[in-house]
């Protein structure tokens, strides 16, 4: 029932595309990016962790912390089908870890 109206809405009759060849004329295009993320540390325990000097340490736990990033994106048109994209990104984040110690008298 609505098929003819839908087809007419999709059809462009005698109209020109807005801003023809816009991408073809531009050699450099740019933009910005903004993102949210979480960050944490990946620990690799050394042999020092098993020595008597560290006998009161139970574990070291990295904590996930929120952060955000700001970026600047630049596209360079090198040839009709060849582009190079460069991305400069700044990360704002903090990394924290928690050290859990044995209490006296629990060993």
N, C-alpha and C positions, 0 to 999 in steps of 0.2 A: 504494500500500500504506500509506504513512504519511500520506496526505492527511487522513483524518478526525482523526487526532491533532493535525496541524498546525492545522486549522481550529478545533479545540476550544481549543488554546493561545491563539489569537488572539481568541477570543470572551470577552466580559465578561458574565457572567450575574448580574443583580441586585446588582452591586457599585457602590458610589458612588465617584466619582473622588476621590482624595485631595486635600484642600484645595480644595474648590470655590470658584470666584470669587476665587481668590487675587490674580490680576492686576487684577481689577476694583476691589478694595478699596484697593489701593496707589496713592497719588498720586505718591510719589517712590520710585524704586528706584535703587540705586547698585551700583557694582562697581569692580574694579581691572583694570588691564591691564599686561602686562609684555612687552617685545619686544627682540629683537636686530636689529642692522642694521650696515651699513657706510657710511662717509661719506668723501667726497673733495671737493676743491675743483674748480670749473670755472674755468679761467683764460681771460682775455681779454687777449691781448698788446696793449700800447700801441705807439705809434710810438717811444717811448723805447727799446724793445728793439732797434731797428735803428740806434741812434746809436753813434758811436765809443766812447762811455763804456761801452757794454755789449758790446764786440766780443769779449771773452773768454768770454762766457756762451754755451754751446752750447744748452741747453734748461732749462726749468723744468717739472718733472714732479710733478703732485699724486699722493700715495700714498693708497691706500684703508686706512682704519683701522676696527677694530671698535668698536662702541658698544652701549649698551642704553638703553631708555626705560622709565619708570614713568608710569602714567597713572591718573587717577580719572575714572570715567564716572558721570554722573547723568542719569536719565530723569525728566522731568516730564510727568505726564499732564494735558493741558489740556482735553481733551474725550474722549468715548468712542472716537473713531478718530483723535485728534490728539495726538501726543507730541512733545516737544522733548528732544533729547539734547545734553548738554554734555560736552566732553572737555577735561580739563586734563592736559597731558602734559609731563614733564620729560625732556629728552634729555641723556644723558651721552656725549660724543663728543670726539674730538680730531682736528684737521686738520693734516696735515704735508705739506710739499712739499720736493722735492729739486732743488737747483740744480746742473747739470752744467756745469763750466767746461772750456775748452780748456786743455791743458797747454802750457807754453812749448816752442817749437821744433816743434810739430806743425802750425802754420798754413802 
